[in-house]
Amino acid sequence: MLKEAHFPYVLFLEGSNFLTQDIVVSRPNGERLTISYNTGSLNRLDRLTAANYGMPINTNLCKNKFVKSNNRVIMLQAASIYTQGNGGHWQDSEMLAIMIEIAKTSIKMLATDLFNQITKS
């Protein structure tokens, strides 16, 4: 996909290793425990976002980003990472809505590329 202006890859994560906010869970004995989203021993989002150029999560990142560095323009292709760490599970309808949004962005980018090729001819 290096010749493309978009990167339509989506990663769906769920579970306590992918928290975006603190949650409180109850143990069987009734004791309540707070799990902090920024506890490095539990949370894996920091590793994923580091590998993803520090881009935001739960965001459509399908359209490539361009950054200037040392008089060069560098294209960043990042997967769109969506997470639910609050004990919930992804519903098919939630994932479908996100994938449709990503697909629409991909189609827009492809249409723009096609238009640019036609106008250059």
All heavy atoms as an XYZ file, in Angstrom:
952
protein
N       0.816     -1.201      0.000
C       0.000      0.000      0.000
C       0.862      1.268      0.000
O       0.336      2.340      0.170
C      -0.933      0.011      1.207
C      -1.868     -1.155      1.344
S      -3.504     -1.056      0.614
C      -3.997      0.604      0.635
N       2.160      1.146     -0.198
C       3.027      2.319     -0.143
C       2.756      3.326     -1.261
O       3.084      4.496     -1.119
C       4.497      1.901     -0.171
C       4.984      1.201      1.095
C       6.428      0.742      0.924
C       4.836      2.096      2.304
N       2.150      2.891     -2.352
C       1.834      3.819     -3.433
C       0.433      4.411     -3.286
O       0.000      5.179     -4.126
C       1.955      3.111     -4.782
C       3.382      2.732     -5.120
C       3.480      2.126     -6.494
C       4.928      1.779     -6.809
N       5.082      1.229     -8.155
N      -0.261      4.049     -2.247
C      -1.633      4.519     -2.024
C      -1.648      5.677     -1.033
O      -0.753      5.809     -0.207
C      -2.511      3.382     -1.488
C      -2.575      2.166     -2.389
C      -3.252      2.441     -3.719
O      -4.072      3.371     -3.808
O      -2.961      1.706     -4.682
N      -2.685      6.484     -1.099
C      -2.847      7.615     -0.184
C      -3.700      7.247      1.025
O      -4.053      8.099      1.821
C      -3.478      8.797     -0.921
N      -4.023      5.971      1.128
C      -4.844      5.516      2.251
C      -4.328      4.169      2.747
O      -3.576      3.482      2.055
C      -6.316      5.424      1.831
C      -6.598      4.337      0.839
N      -6.138      4.361     -0.457
C      -7.286      3.180      0.967
C      -6.532      3.273     -1.087
N      -7.226      2.538     -0.248
N      -4.738      3.831      3.950
C      -4.314      2.582      4.599
C      -5.530      2.032      5.360
O      -5.740      2.350      6.532
C      -3.150      2.878      5.549
C      -2.404      1.658      6.010
C      -1.663      0.904      5.127
C      -2.423      1.280      7.340
C      -0.946     -0.217      5.549
C      -1.711      0.170      7.785
C      -0.970     -0.575      6.885
N      -6.373      1.231      4.691
C      -7.666      0.835      5.273
C      -7.604     -0.351      6.228
O      -8.404     -1.269      6.132
C      -8.489      0.501      4.026
C      -7.486     -0.025      3.063
C      -6.221      0.779      3.324
N      -6.671     -0.337      7.144
C      -6.537     -1.434      8.100
C      -7.105     -1.012      9.456
O      -6.826      0.061      9.945
C      -5.076     -1.844      8.248
C      -4.577     -2.534      6.997
C      -4.108     -1.800      5.922
C      -4.616     -3.923      6.891
C      -3.676     -2.427      4.759
C      -4.183     -4.556      5.736
C      -3.719     -3.804      4.682
O      -3.299     -4.425      3.539
N      -7.901     -1.912     10.024
C      -8.560     -1.632     11.304
C      -8.215     -2.755     12.273
O      -8.202     -3.928     11.912
C     -10.096     -1.570     11.134
C     -10.762     -1.186     12.448
C     -10.492     -0.605     10.040
N      -7.948     -2.367     13.507
C      -7.656     -3.325     14.567
C      -8.666     -3.094     15.686
O      -8.789     -1.972     16.193
C      -6.229     -3.109     15.069
C      -5.683     -4.011     16.154
C      -5.669     -5.462     15.686
C      -4.279     -3.586     16.533
N      -9.410     -4.126     16.044
C     -10.380     -4.045     17.131
C      -9.810     -4.784     18.340
O      -9.421     -5.950     18.234
C     -11.715     -4.686     16.728
C     -12.452     -3.922     15.670
C     -12.415     -4.331     14.351
C     -13.186     -2.790     15.995
C     -13.090     -3.628     13.368
C     -13.861     -2.076     15.026
C     -13.813     -2.500     13.712
N      -9.770     -4.112     19.474
C      -9.239     -4.683     20.711
C     -10.276     -4.571     21.805
O     -11.064     -3.624     21.836
C      -7.980     -3.933     21.144
C      -6.862     -3.805     20.112
C      -5.824     -2.813     20.582
C      -6.237     -5.152     19.845
N     -10.248     -5.532     22.729
C     -11.115     -5.435     23.893
C     -10.440     -6.127     25.066
O      -9.576     -6.977     24.883
C     -12.494     -6.048     23.624
C     -12.498     -7.533     23.346
C     -13.884     -8.063     22.994
O     -14.713     -7.307     22.473
O     -14.110     -9.256     23.245
N     -10.815     -5.725     26.253
C     -10.271     -6.334     27.455
C      -9.507     -5.346     28.309
O      -9.211     -4.226     27.899
N      -9.160     -5.761     29.498
C      -8.539     -4.864     30.473
C      -7.129     -4.438     30.080
O      -6.595     -3.489     30.641
C      -8.519     -5.505     31.860
O      -7.765     -6.707     31.831
N      -6.503     -5.117     29.122
C      -5.181     -4.685     28.665
C      -5.255     -3.499     27.711
O      -4.235     -2.979     27.299
C      -4.445     -5.832     27.953
C      -3.862     -6.821     28.941
O      -3.738     -6.532     30.113
N      -3.518     -7.986     28.458
N      -6.466     -3.097     27.357
C      -6.632     -2.023     26.379
C      -7.584     -0.953     26.899
O      -8.450     -0.467     26.184
C      -7.121     -2.605     25.051
C      -6.249     -3.716     24.561
C      -6.670     -5.024     24.605
C      -4.974     -3.440     24.089
C      -5.847     -6.056     24.170
C      -4.138     -4.459     23.669
C      -4.572     -5.765     23.700
N      -7.403     -0.563     28.147
C      -8.257      0.455     28.758
C      -7.930      1.844     28.230
O      -6.779      2.150     27.936
C      -8.060      0.469     30.277
C      -8.473     -0.774     31.061
C      -8.075     -0.623     32.518
C      -9.964     -0.991     30.930
N      -8.960      2.675     28.163
C      -8.765      4.091     27.830
C      -9.209      4.978     28.988
O      -9.077      6.183     28.923
C      -9.562      4.464     26.571
O     -10.943      4.147     26.777
C      -9.032      3.731     25.353
N      -9.737      4.361     30.045
C     -10.116      5.080     31.267
C     -10.093      4.087     32.421
O     -10.113      2.874     32.208
C     -11.502      5.696     31.115
C     -12.587      4.673     30.867
C     -13.919      5.322     30.534
O     -13.996      6.520     30.336
N     -14.976      4.542     30.468
N     -10.031      4.597     33.648
C     -10.062      3.722     34.814
C     -11.410      3.008     34.891
O     -12.444      3.584     34.523
C      -9.872      4.524     36.105
C      -8.457      5.061     36.265
O      -7.584      4.727     35.443
O      -8.235      5.826     37.219
N     -11.385      1.757     35.359
C     -12.632      1.029     35.598
C     -12.585      0.433     36.992
O     -11.505      0.216     37.556
C     -12.883     -0.078     34.546
C     -11.789     -1.155     34.588
C     -13.039      0.491     33.155
C     -12.133     -2.402     33.782
N     -13.752      0.170     37.550
C     -13.873     -0.471     38.861
C     -14.535     -1.826     38.633
O     -15.582     -1.909     37.983
C     -14.708      0.387     39.830
C     -14.879     -0.325     41.166
C     -14.066      1.749     40.030
N     -13.896     -2.854     39.156
C     -14.452     -4.209     39.039
C     -14.710     -4.746     40.435
O     -14.042     -4.367     41.394
C     -13.504     -5.150     38.263
C     -13.360     -4.711     36.821
C     -12.145     -5.243     38.920
N     -15.684     -5.631     40.518
C     -16.015     -6.255     41.802
C     -15.539     -7.699     41.795
O     -15.786     -8.441     40.842
C     -17.524     -6.225     42.039
O     -17.965     -4.894     42.155
N     -14.855     -8.070     42.847
C     -14.423     -9.464     43.016
C     -15.596    -10.267     43.561
O     -16.555     -9.697     44.088
C     -13.235     -9.521     43.968
C     -11.994     -8.886     43.386
C     -10.819     -9.079     44.291
N      -9.608     -8.592     43.638
C      -8.431     -8.575     44.203
N      -8.274     -9.014     45.425
N      -7.389     -8.119     43.537
N     -15.517    -11.592     43.473
C     -16.624    -12.423     43.990
C     -16.931    -12.171     45.468
O     -18.074    -12.317     45.897
C     -16.129    -13.854     43.767
C     -15.191    -13.741     42.607
C     -14.528    -12.399     42.767
N     -15.932    -11.750     46.258
C     -16.167    -11.493     47.687
C     -16.745    -10.102     47.939
O     -16.922     -9.695     49.080
C     -14.882    -11.687     48.490
C     -13.802    -10.659     48.150
O     -14.009     -9.768     47.319
N     -12.645    -10.795     48.778
N     -17.024     -9.339     46.869
C     -17.619     -8.016     47.010
C     -16.605     -6.881     47.035
O     -16.978     -5.711     46.957
N     -15.335     -7.206     47.192
C     -14.295     -6.183     47.201
C     -14.255     -5.490     45.834
O     -14.328     -6.130     44.799
C     -12.942     -6.821     47.506
C     -11.787     -5.835     47.541
C     -10.449     -6.535     47.743
O     -10.418     -7.766     47.948
O      -9.428     -5.829     47.682
N     -14.134     -4.185     45.855
C     -14.076     -3.416     44.606
C     -12.625     -3.013     44.348
O     -11.915     -2.597     45.243
C     -14.985     -2.195     44.674
C     -16.453     -2.606     44.796
C     -17.415     -1.454     45.008
N     -17.382     -0.412     44.004
C     -18.017     -0.456     42.826
N     -18.721     -1.524     42.510
N     -17.950      0.557     41.985
N     -12.210     -3.159     43.115
C     -10.837     -2.898     42.724
C     -10.839     -1.952     41.525
O     -11.560     -2.178     40.555
C     -10.149     -4.215     42.347
C      -8.731     -4.146     41.802
C      -7.759     -3.696     42.877
C      -8.326     -5.499     41.254
N     -10.037     -0.894     41.618
C      -9.907      0.041     40.507
C      -8.718     -0.370     39.649
O      -7.616     -0.558     40.156
C      -9.704      1.488     41.003
O     -10.841      1.862     41.784
C      -9.530      2.450     39.849
N      -8.970     -0.524     38.363
C      -7.897     -0.819     37.411
C      -7.627      0.470     36.644
O      -8.518      1.005     35.988
C      -8.285     -1.961     36.451
C      -8.594     -3.227     37.248
C      -7.184     -2.208     35.435
C      -9.097     -4.384     36.414
N      -6.412      0.957     36.775
C      -6.047      2.220     36.139
C      -5.608      1.992     34.702
O      -4.819      1.089     34.431
C      -4.917      2.910     36.913
O      -5.341      3.209     38.219
N      -6.101      2.843     33.826
C      -5.772      2.688     32.406
C      -4.303      2.969     32.116
O      -3.759      2.473     31.139
C      -6.653      3.602     31.551
C      -6.257      5.051     31.584
C      -5.441      5.579     30.595
C      -6.685      5.898     32.609
C      -5.064      6.909     30.628
C      -6.317      7.215     32.636
C      -5.511      7.725     31.652
O      -5.138      9.036     31.680
N      -3.641      3.733     32.970
C      -2.246      4.094     32.697
C      -1.243      3.270     33.493
O      -0.099      3.653     33.641
C      -2.031      5.593     32.950
C      -2.360      6.009     34.368
O      -2.786      5.194     35.170
N      -2.164      7.280     34.662
N      -1.660      2.114     33.999
C      -0.744      1.203     34.677
C       0.007      0.408     33.624
O      -0.581     -0.397     32.901
C      -1.514      0.247     35.615
O      -2.220      1.018     36.570
C      -0.558     -0.700     36.324
N       1.299      0.628     33.532
C       2.098      0.006     32.487
C       2.134     -1.504     32.528
O       2.276     -2.153     31.495
N       1.988     -2.087     33.708
C       2.036     -3.549     33.792
C       0.779     -4.202     33.227
O       0.790     -5.376     32.889
C       2.233     -3.984     35.241
O       1.139     -3.560     36.034
N      -0.306     -3.445     33.135
C      -1.558     -3.992     32.619
C      -1.869     -3.534     31.203
O      -2.358     -4.288     30.386
C      -2.733     -3.576     33.521
C      -2.735     -4.119     34.937
C      -3.900     -3.521     35.713
C      -2.833     -5.625     34.925
N      -1.629     -2.270     30.943
C      -2.093     -1.672     29.705
C      -1.098     -1.883     28.575
O       0.092     -1.654     28.728
C      -2.346     -0.179     29.923
C      -3.284      0.378     28.899
O      -3.354     -0.112     27.775
N      -4.011      1.401     29.282
N      -1.595     -2.293     27.440
C      -0.754     -2.537     26.263
C      -0.927     -1.462     25.195
O      -0.287     -1.503     24.168
C      -1.082     -3.908     25.657
C      -0.925     -5.068     26.619
C       0.531     -5.212     27.089
N       0.680     -6.345     27.969
C       0.974     -6.251     29.258
N       1.144     -5.096     29.822
N       1.123     -7.334     29.983
N      -1.817     -0.505     25.427
C      -2.058      0.524     24.421
C      -0.825      1.363     24.128
O      -0.612      1.774     22.996
C      -3.206      1.447     24.848
C      -4.594      0.916     24.585
C      -5.640      1.889     25.072
C      -4.809      0.596     23.129
N       0.000      1.595     25.148
C       1.196      2.410     24.916
C       2.106      1.759     23.891
O       2.701      2.435     23.056
C       1.937      2.687     26.221
C       2.409      1.426     26.937
O       1.828      0.350     26.701
O       3.347      1.524     27.733
N       2.199      0.454     23.917
C       3.048     -0.246     22.948
C       2.451     -0.179     21.544
O       3.163     -0.003     20.561
C       3.233     -1.702     23.382
C       4.098     -1.818     24.636
C       3.783     -3.131     25.366
N       4.494     -3.270     26.618
C       4.066     -2.792     27.772
N       2.962     -2.107     27.842
N       4.754     -2.981     28.879
N       1.137     -0.308     21.465
C       0.482     -0.238     20.158
C       0.541      1.160     19.569
O       0.810      1.329     18.381
C      -0.979     -0.682     20.273
C      -1.183     -2.172     20.473
C      -2.634     -2.470     20.819
C      -0.775     -2.936     19.230
N       0.299      2.164     20.387
C       0.330      3.524     19.855
C       1.756      3.940     19.507
O       1.950      4.702     18.564
C      -0.305      4.539     20.827
O       0.325      4.441     22.103
C      -1.797      4.301     20.968
N       2.739      3.439     20.216
C       4.128      3.735     19.850
C       4.452      3.144     18.485
O       5.111      3.780     17.662
C       5.089      3.185     20.903
N       3.980      1.947     18.223
C       4.203      1.310     16.923
C       3.360      1.946     15.831
O       3.595      1.713     14.656
C       3.882     -0.178     17.019
N       2.399      2.758     16.221
C       1.474      3.401     15.287
C       1.721      4.917     15.239
O       0.785      5.682     15.037
C       0.032      3.097     15.704
C      -0.899      2.930     14.550
O      -0.506      2.454     13.509
N      -2.143      3.330     14.728
N       2.975      5.313     15.445
C       3.412      6.714     15.370
C       2.753      7.608     16.419
O       2.702      8.819     16.264
C       3.139      7.314     13.984
C       3.636      6.472     12.842
C       2.745      5.807     12.013
C       4.993      6.336     12.595
C       3.196      5.023     10.965
C       5.457      5.554     11.543
C       4.551      4.901     10.733
O       4.997      4.130      9.704
N       2.228      7.029     17.473
C       1.583      7.828     18.511
C       0.263      8.431     18.081
O      -0.235      9.356     18.712
N      -0.314      7.900     17.019
C      -1.599      8.405     16.517
C      -2.701      8.071     17.519
O      -2.596      7.117     18.291
C      -1.937      7.775     15.163
C      -0.932      8.047     14.091
S      -1.243      9.629     13.344
C      -0.207      9.457     11.897
N      -3.785      8.840     17.500
C      -4.872      8.590     18.456
C      -5.594      7.278     18.174
O      -5.608      6.791     17.044
C      -5.815      9.783     18.238
C      -5.513     10.265     16.864
C      -4.060      9.975     16.633
N      -6.184      6.716     19.223
C      -6.975      5.498     19.070
C      -8.441      5.897     18.929
O      -8.812      7.044     19.160
C      -6.767      4.526     20.239
C      -7.125      5.199     21.563
C      -5.352      3.998     20.265
C      -7.158      4.251     22.732
N      -9.259      4.912     18.550
C     -10.693      5.129     18.332
C     -10.930      6.265     17.341
O     -11.822      7.082     17.515
C     -11.422      5.369     19.653
C     -11.349      4.162     20.568
O     -11.317      3.030     20.109
N     -11.298      4.395     21.860
N     -10.091      6.294     16.311
C     -10.130      7.339     15.286
C      -9.887      6.702     13.919
O      -9.033      5.832     13.791
C      -9.026      8.388     15.556
O      -9.209      8.911     16.869
C      -9.051      9.514     14.555
N     -10.602      7.174     12.922
C     -10.397      6.718     11.553
C      -9.094      7.333     11.032
O      -9.008      8.527     10.798
C     -11.582      7.148     10.684
C     -11.446      6.750      9.237
O     -10.390      6.309      8.779
N     -12.520      6.921      8.486
N      -8.076      6.503     10.867
C      -6.773      6.960     10.386
C      -6.493      6.467      8.969
O      -5.338      6.405      8.547
C      -5.666      6.473     11.328
C      -5.749      6.955     12.769
C      -4.672      6.284     13.611
C      -5.618      8.465     12.840
N      -7.541      6.131      8.248
C      -7.391      5.541      6.918
C      -6.615      6.452      5.962
O      -5.800      5.989      5.177
C      -8.771      5.229      6.344
S      -8.752      4.481      4.728
N      -6.862      7.748      6.030
C      -6.160      8.702      5.161
C      -4.745      8.899      5.693
O      -4.542      9.240      6.853
C      -6.910     10.035      5.143
C      -6.328     11.060      4.231
C      -7.162     12.331      4.246
C      -6.539     13.389      3.374
N      -7.317     14.646      3.424
N      -3.760      8.659      4.834
C      -2.362      8.775      5.262
C      -2.039     10.190      5.733
O      -2.594     11.172      5.236
C      -1.415      8.395      4.121
C      -1.503      6.934      3.763
O      -2.050      6.129      4.504
N      -0.964      6.584      2.616
N      -1.124     10.280      6.671
C      -0.644     11.558      7.190
C       0.721     11.853      6.568
O       1.516     10.947      6.339
C      -0.489     11.518      8.715
C      -1.695     11.047      9.463
C      -2.812     12.044      9.426
C      -3.955     11.602     10.318
N      -5.208     11.448      9.661
N       0.992     13.113      6.315
C       2.280     13.537      5.772
C       2.915     14.511      6.744
O       2.270     15.446      7.199
C       2.103     14.184      4.398
C       1.605     13.219      3.358
C       0.244     12.992      3.185
C       2.500     12.504      2.583
C      -0.218     12.085      2.246
C       2.048     11.592      1.639
C       0.690     11.383      1.464
N       4.177     14.271      7.078
C       4.902     15.148      7.996
C       6.202     15.590      7.338
O       6.785     14.863      6.531
C       5.203     14.451      9.350
C       3.924     14.148     10.100
C       6.007     13.191      9.154
N       6.623     16.804      7.670
C       7.893     17.315      7.165
C       8.971     17.081      8.209
O       8.759     17.315      9.398
C       7.798     18.810      6.879
C       7.138     19.144      5.588
C       7.204     20.642      5.339
C       7.343     20.883      3.862
N       7.506     22.297      3.559
N      10.118     16.619      7.741
C      11.250     16.396      8.632
C      12.530     16.570      7.829
O      12.720     15.894      6.808
C      11.187     14.989      9.234
O      12.324     14.733     10.019
N      13.383     17.462      8.281
C      14.670     17.694      7.619
C      14.513     17.912      6.110
O      15.152     17.258      5.300
C      15.635     16.529      7.880
C      15.952     16.386      9.345
O      16.032     17.376     10.076
N      16.125     15.164      9.804
N      13.626     18.823      5.756
C      13.367     19.174      4.349
C      12.847     18.007      3.513
O      13.001     18.007      2.292
C      14.633     19.753      3.698
C      15.057     21.044      4.360
O      14.193     21.856      4.735
N      16.342     21.241      4.522
N      12.279     17.010      4.153
C      11.665     15.890      3.447
C      10.229     15.733      3.920
O       9.899     16.088      5.050
C      12.407     14.581      3.718
C      13.819     14.557      3.198
C      14.479     13.218      3.387
N      14.333     12.772      4.781
C      14.651     11.572      5.209
N      15.132     10.687      4.394
N      14.499     11.246      6.475
N       9.406     15.201      3.055
C       8.033     14.871      3.431
C       7.958     13.356      3.574
O       8.353     12.610      2.677
C       7.026     15.373      2.372
C       5.617     14.937      2.738
C       7.102     16.888      2.242
N       7.470     12.928      4.726
C       7.384     11.499      5.028
C       5.913     11.125      5.169
O       5.158     11.805      5.864
C       8.137     11.162      6.325
C       9.609     11.559      6.199
C       7.996      9.690      6.677
C      10.364     11.540      7.509
N       5.524     10.046      4.492
C       4.152      9.564      4.580
C       4.045      8.536      5.704
O       4.841      7.601      5.773
C       3.733      8.914      3.261
C       2.325      8.356      3.275
S       1.831      7.639      1.698
C       2.888      6.184      1.634
N       3.057      8.732      6.569
C       2.806      7.794      7.660
C       1.537      7.016      7.357
O       0.492      7.604      7.113
C       2.639      8.533      8.991
C       3.775      9.440      9.437
C       3.426     10.114     10.753
C       5.072      8.668      9.552
N       1.641      5.708      7.351
C       0.481      4.847      7.209
C       0.251      4.179      8.552
O       1.115      3.452      9.041
C       0.705      3.787      6.130
C       0.742      4.358      4.739
C       0.882      3.276      3.683
O       1.706      2.397      3.806
N       0.066      3.366      2.654
N      -0.905      4.435      9.137
C      -1.193      3.895     10.465
C      -2.505      3.132     10.443
O      -3.475      3.560      9.809
C      -1.278      5.042     11.478
N      -2.527      2.016     11.119
C      -3.779      1.271     11.272
C      -4.712      2.050     12.190
O      -4.269      2.745     13.106
C      -3.493     -0.104     11.858
N      -5.991      1.951     11.922
C      -6.998      2.545     12.802
C      -7.244      1.555     13.928
O      -7.736      0.448     13.697
C      -8.285      2.817     12.031
O      -8.057      3.706     10.961
N      -6.870      1.937     15.139
C      -6.996      1.050     16.299
C      -8.213      1.480     17.113
O      -8.290      2.621     17.561
C      -5.731      1.103     17.184
C      -4.501      0.653     16.392
C      -5.925      0.248     18.437
C      -3.198      0.826     17.148
N      -9.138      0.556     17.285
C     -10.331      0.813     18.087
C     -10.319     -0.147     19.265
O     -10.024     -1.332     19.118
C     -11.606      0.607     17.254
C     -11.816      1.713     16.249
C     -11.167      1.699     15.018
C     -12.640      2.789     16.546
C     -11.349      2.725     14.107
C     -12.824      3.822     15.633
C     -12.177      3.779     14.421
O     -12.352      4.797     13.524
N     -10.629      0.366     20.458
C     -10.540     -0.452     21.660
C     -11.743     -0.250     22.572
O     -12.339      0.827     22.611
C      -9.242     -0.143     22.433
O      -9.185     -0.968     23.597
C      -9.145      1.303     22.846
N     -12.079     -1.316     23.256
C     -13.054     -1.284     24.345
C     -12.411     -2.019     25.505
O     -12.234     -3.229     25.447
C     -14.350     -1.993     23.962
C     -15.226     -1.225     23.034
C     -16.597     -1.855     22.930
O     -16.945     -2.797     23.624
N     -17.392     -1.298     22.045
N     -12.023     -1.299     26.502
C     -11.355     -1.932     27.627
C     -12.182     -1.923     28.883
O     -11.712     -2.262     29.950
N     -13.443     -1.532     28.772
C     -14.280     -1.374     29.964
C     -15.067     -2.632     30.309
O     -16.072     -2.561     30.981
C     -15.246     -0.202     29.759
C     -16.142     -0.411     28.550
O     -16.018     -1.409     27.856
N     -17.019      0.540     28.307
N     -14.607     -3.778     29.851
C     -15.310     -5.021     30.137
C     -16.359     -5.352     29.097
O     -16.925     -6.430     29.107
N     -16.608     -4.417     28.216
C     -17.581     -4.660     27.158
C     -16.983     -5.467     26.020
O     -15.782     -5.734     25.984
N     -17.822     -5.873     25.140
C     -17.396     -6.633     23.970
C     -17.904     -5.907     22.733
O     -18.958     -5.274     22.751
C     -17.940     -8.057     24.009
C     -17.469     -8.843     25.195
N     -16.182     -9.340     25.277
C     -18.082     -9.194     26.334
C     -16.039     -9.964     26.427
N     -17.171     -9.892     27.093
N     -17.160     -6.024     21.676
C     -17.569     -5.406     20.422
C     -18.842     -6.075     19.911
O     -18.915     -7.292     19.823
C     -16.471     -5.528     19.376
C     -15.351     -4.573     19.595
C     -14.112     -4.863     20.087
C     -15.357     -3.176     19.335
N     -13.353     -3.732     20.155
C     -14.102     -2.677     19.694
C     -16.312     -2.294     18.844
C     -13.771     -1.327     19.574
C     -15.983     -0.952     18.720
C     -14.725     -0.486     19.085
N     -19.805     -5.261     19.572
C     -21.009     -5.746     18.905
C     -20.755     -5.702     17.398
O     -20.039     -4.830     16.908
C     -22.215     -4.859     19.256
C     -22.543     -4.818     20.740
C     -22.928     -6.186     21.272
O     -23.720     -6.901     20.663
N     -22.346     -6.561     22.410
N     -21.347     -6.645     16.684
C     -21.169     -6.678     15.232
C     -21.551     -5.348     14.600
O     -20.858     -4.846     13.716
C     -22.014     -7.796     14.610
C     -21.528     -9.183     15.000
O     -20.401     -9.306     15.532
O     -22.280    -10.150     14.763
N     -22.632     -4.745     15.067
C     -23.110     -3.487     14.488
C     -22.116     -2.343     14.715
O     -21.949     -1.489     13.847
C     -24.478     -3.114     15.058
O     -24.410     -2.980     16.469
N     -21.444     -2.340     15.863
C     -20.436     -1.304     16.143
C     -19.248     -1.444     15.198
O     -18.774     -0.462     14.629
C     -19.927     -1.415     17.582
C     -20.948     -1.114     18.644
C     -20.417     -1.442     20.028
O     -19.945     -2.574     20.257
O     -20.473     -0.533     20.883
N     -18.779     -2.673     15.043
C     -17.636     -2.910     14.161
C     -18.012     -2.621     12.713
O     -17.221     -2.035     11.964
C     -17.123     -4.338     14.326
C     -16.548     -4.580     15.710
S     -15.715     -6.153     16.043
C     -16.336     -7.297     14.923
N     -19.216     -2.999     12.309
C     -19.664     -2.750     10.948
C     -19.704     -1.250     10.656
O     -19.247     -0.809      9.593
C     -21.039     -3.376     10.712
C     -21.628     -3.192      9.319
C     -20.733     -3.824      8.262
C     -23.036     -3.766      9.262
N     -20.213     -0.454     11.586
C     -20.277      0.999     11.388
C     -18.878      1.587     11.191
O     -18.667      2.444     10.326
C     -20.980      1.666     12.569
N     -17.927      1.120     11.974
C     -16.547      1.604     11.847
C     -15.952      1.176     10.513
O     -15.320      1.975      9.812
C     -15.692      1.098     13.034
C     -16.143      1.786     14.329
C     -14.200      1.332     12.771
C     -15.589      1.173     15.599
N     -16.179     -0.078     10.136
C     -15.623     -0.568      8.869
C     -16.241      0.148      7.670
O     -15.546      0.426      6.690
C     -15.804     -2.081      8.770
C     -14.892     -2.831      9.735
S     -14.917     -4.629      9.544
C     -16.524     -5.036     10.194
N     -17.519      0.492      7.750
C     -18.150      1.258      6.662
C     -17.533      2.642      6.572
O     -17.261      3.149      5.480
C     -19.682      1.311      6.847
C     -20.270     -0.066      6.549
C     -20.305      2.391      5.970
C     -21.752     -0.204      6.862
N     -17.280      3.278      7.713
C     -16.626      4.594      7.716
C     -15.243      4.516      7.068
O     -14.872      5.361      6.260
C     -16.511      5.117      9.154
C     -15.831      6.456      9.260
C     -15.561      6.878     10.700
O     -16.143      6.294     11.633
O     -14.737      7.791     10.884
N     -14.473      3.485      7.415
C     -13.143      3.283      6.836
C     -13.271      3.052      5.322
O     -12.510      3.607      4.527
C     -12.421      2.090      7.504
C     -12.237      2.317      9.002
C     -11.093      1.774      6.802
C     -11.175      3.279      9.414
N     -14.248      2.231      4.911
C     -14.453      1.953      3.486
C     -14.809      3.223      2.723
O     -14.310      3.455      1.616
C     -15.537      0.892      3.310
N     -15.655      4.062      3.299
C     -16.024      5.326      2.645
C     -14.802      6.224      2.474
O     -14.626      6.860      1.433
C     -17.107      6.057      3.446
C     -18.475      5.432      3.327
C     -19.486      6.201      4.168
C     -20.870      5.604      4.078
N     -21.825      6.342      4.935
N     -13.953      6.260      3.486
C     -12.723      7.054      3.386
C     -11.836      6.498      2.285
O     -11.273      7.257      1.492
C     -11.969      7.072      4.731
O     -12.835      7.587      5.752
C     -10.711      7.922      4.659
N     -11.712      5.183      2.210
C     -10.907      4.546      1.161
C     -11.435      4.912     -0.224
O     -10.661      5.254     -1.127
C     -10.928      3.024      1.309
O     -10.265      2.629      2.469
N     -12.747      4.846     -0.388
C     -13.345      5.165     -1.687
C     -13.102      6.627     -2.050
O     -12.787      6.944     -3.207
C     -14.851      4.814     -1.679
C     -15.011      3.289     -1.624
C     -15.553      5.400     -2.897
C     -16.426      2.819     -1.347
N     -13.214      7.520     -1.075
C     -12.933      8.936     -1.340
C     -11.488      9.133     -1.798
O     -11.213      9.892     -2.726
C     -13.184      9.786     -0.083
C     -14.625     10.027      0.219
C     -14.772     10.874      1.484
C     -16.199     10.972      1.927
N     -16.348     11.695      3.205
N     -10.568      8.452     -1.128
C      -9.156      8.589     -1.487
C      -8.901      8.022     -2.884
O      -8.170      8.607     -3.677
C      -8.263      7.896     -0.455
C      -8.365      8.468      0.948
S      -8.122     10.254      1.046
C      -6.457     10.385      0.467
N      -9.499      6.879     -3.200
C      -9.350      6.291     -4.532
C      -9.963      7.192     -5.598
O      -9.397      7.365     -6.686
C      -9.982      4.898     -4.574
C      -9.242      3.819     -3.784
C     -10.110      2.569     -3.654
C      -7.909      3.499     -4.420
N     -11.119      7.779     -5.301
C     -11.770      8.700     -6.251
C     -10.903      9.930     -6.491
O     -10.776     10.395     -7.629
C     -13.151      9.094     -5.728
N     -10.295     10.444     -5.451
C      -9.401     11.599     -5.592
C      -8.206     11.247     -6.467
O      -7.828     12.011     -7.360
C      -8.920     12.087     -4.204
O     -10.054     12.467     -3.438
C      -7.968     13.264     -4.319
N      -7.614     10.084     -6.227
C      -6.480      9.632     -7.046
C      -6.890      9.479     -8.502
O      -6.165      9.890     -9.413
C      -5.921      8.312     -6.523
C      -5.146      8.452     -5.233
O      -4.808      9.597     -4.864
O      -4.876      7.420     -4.592
N      -8.051      8.895     -8.739
C      -8.539      8.697    -10.104
C      -8.786     10.041    -10.787
O      -8.396     10.252    -11.938
C      -9.814      7.854    -10.087
C     -10.433      7.517    -11.437
C      -9.440      6.748    -12.310
C     -11.709      6.710    -11.248
N      -9.418     10.964    -10.078
C      -9.670     12.298    -10.622
C      -8.349     12.990    -10.974
O      -8.236     13.592    -12.054
C     -10.459     13.142     -9.612
C     -10.704     14.545    -10.089
C     -11.701     14.812    -11.026
C      -9.940     15.588     -9.598
C     -11.912     16.115    -11.453
C     -10.140     16.886    -10.030
C     -11.138     17.154    -10.964
N      -7.377     12.898    -10.097
C      -6.071     13.519    -10.364
C      -5.403     12.905    -11.573
O      -4.768     13.608    -12.366
C      -5.162     13.418     -9.139
C      -5.617     14.320     -8.000
O      -6.317     15.302     -8.213
N      -5.241     13.977     -6.789
N      -5.529     11.607    -11.774
C      -4.942     10.951    -12.946
C      -5.646     11.383    -14.223
O      -4.994     11.605    -15.255
C      -5.011      9.428    -12.805
C      -4.038      8.877    -11.782
C      -4.168      7.373    -11.615
O      -4.907      6.714    -12.331
N      -3.445      6.834    -10.645
N      -6.956     11.524    -14.173
C      -7.724     11.919    -15.354
C      -7.403     13.361    -15.742
O      -7.236     13.665    -16.923
C      -9.241     11.750    -15.086
C      -9.587     10.270    -15.006
C     -10.071     12.428    -16.192
C     -10.995      9.975    -14.536
N      -7.293     14.236    -14.765
C      -7.036     15.651    -15.062
C      -5.599     15.886    -15.556
O      -5.343     16.885    -16.195
C      -7.334     16.552    -13.851
O      -6.565     16.113    -12.732
C      -8.818     16.524    -13.516
N      -4.695     14.980    -15.236
C      -3.314     15.109    -15.710
C      -3.196     14.685    -17.168
O      -2.258     15.065    -17.853
C      -2.348     14.267    -14.860
C      -2.098     14.840    -13.502
C      -1.144     13.955    -12.723
C      -0.925     14.484    -11.325
N      -0.042     13.622    -10.549
N      -4.125     13.856    -17.630
C      -4.060     13.326    -19.006
C      -4.410     14.367    -20.037
O      -5.103     15.259    -19.914
C      -5.008     12.140    -19.155
O      -4.691     11.144    -18.240
